[in-house]
Amino acid sequence: MAFAPNYKNSNSTESLKYTEADAKGFVQAFEQQQAKGVYNYVESKLLLGAAATATNLKIELESLTNKAIHKEDIVMVFVSSHGSQMAEDCVFRILGDDYRGDAPSSTSLNGAFFGNAVGKIRL
């Protein structure tokens, strides 16, 4: 999975120019390895630009915990975004494309949630 907001429509944070290209390049690198026979199957999910909201990242992380993961599988999550430590909870947050300074908890993903979700991916 690759998560890459660009914040082009945000009034709360600066836009980013290269996140989408970086995310696509990350996914393409693994797809090219599949074509060469290095991997049997590559399943990818891209959350780019306006689709890269905090809510969509939460949904995709939770769905990964419900997938059948086997011992020989590799799971990678690529994040290219703004992040910030919010004053109200002193926790690092990944900012979604829909980030709003007046609603930071609803439009960003708590770093602890991210870590816990990745930690729940089990064989």
N, C-alpha and C positions, 0 to 999 in steps of 0.2 A: 504494500500500500504506500502511496505517496501523497502527501498533504502539502499543498503549495498555494496559499492565498497570495493575492497581489495587492490588495487594498486600494485599487484604483478608484473606488467610489467612497472611500473612507474620509471622513472629516476629522478622525481621531488619531490617525497615525500615517506616516509617510508610506507612499506606494513602493513596491519592490519590483524591479525590472526582470530579474532572472529566475525567480522561484519556479515558474511553470516550466521553463526550459530545463532547469536542473532536475525537476521531478520526472519529466518525460525522459530525459537522458538516463536517469537511474533505472527506470522501468525498461527502457529499450535495451540497456546493457544486459539485463537478465533475459529478456526475450531473444536477443541475439545469441546468447549462450545456449538457450533451448534449441534454436535453429542449428547450432553446431553439435548438438547431442550431449552437451554437458549436463543439462537438466532434462528430465523426461517431460515435465509440464511446468509452465510458469503461469500462475494466476495473478493478475494484477488489478489493482483498483486505484484510479487516479481521482483525487479531489483537488481540482484546480480552480483558481480565480474565485468567482462568486460561489461556487459549489463547496469551497473549502471553509465552511463555517464550523464553529465550535461544536454545534449540535451534530452536524454530519460526521465530524471526526469521532465524537463520542459513540455514535451509532455504529460506525465501521469498526472501532476498537472492540465494542461489545460483541459485534457479530463474529469477530475473529476468535473470541473465547468460546463460541459455540460451534466452530468448525471442527471437523475431524482432522487432527494434526497427527502425523505419524512420525516415528523415530527418525526416519530419513529425510523428513521435510525441513525446509528452512523458511522461517517467517521473518520478514524485514519490514520495518516501518520507517519511511523517510519523511522528515519534517523540515521544510524550508519556509520559515515564517518569522514574524516578529514575536518576541517573548518579553515578558515584563514581570517584575515582582510588584504586586499590587499592595498599596499601603494598607488597605482595609483588612487583609488577612495575612500579609507578609509571606505569601506563597507565590512561587514562580508560576506563571500562566503562559500558555501558548495562545496567541491572539488569532481568532478566526477572521475570515475576510469581512465578516459583518461586525467587526469590533466597534463598540461604542464606548467612549470614555464615561458616559453617564450610566452605563449598564455593563460594567466590566465583568462581573461574575457570570452573566448570561451569555456573553459574546466572546468568552475565552475559556480555555480548558485548564483546569487545575493540574499542575505538574504531578501531584500525588495521584490523581485519578489516572493520568496517563501511565505512570509507573505501575500502578496496581492492575490496570487493564492488561498491560503487556505481560505482567507477572502471572496473570490468570490463564495465559495461553499454555495449554498442557497437551502432552501426548496422550 
